[in-house]
Amino acid sequence: MTVMKTEDDKRIKKDDANFIVSFFGGKFLNIKILPFIIYCFALAIIYITLNLKATAAQLQMSKNERTLVNLKADYTSKAAQLEARSKRGEVEARLKALGSSVKAPKEPAREVAK
């Protein structure tokens, strides 16, 4: 039995050595396996590409959100400044400061009928 065991061990070691040589020699890339390997590489490339594009889109969305927040703050402050400058008392004060002769109307505005 020990003789058979050693022969089996030698055959297994030889098969392992042949596998390693054939793997690094490129003999395992026969016609049947090659399309599957190309398919796997194509899937890996598509996965990596889509992952990078999704990450880039998320970064762009976060930048756009930050910009939008800043633009909303600018709009709010400018709208408040315009509201303050368009009050009647503020307009009168600015006209006096400029030396204008425009006076406030004595009668309220009325609608002209057609």
RANORCOR-V694214 format. One record per pair of residues at least 12 apart in sequence whose ideal C-beta (glycine too) atoms are under 10 Angstrom apart, sorted by sequence separation. I is the first residue (numbers start at 1). J is the second residue. D is the distance in Angstrom with one decimal. If there is no record, write none. Layout:
I	J	D
I	J	D
This chain:
92	104	6.8
91	104	9.7
88	104	8.0
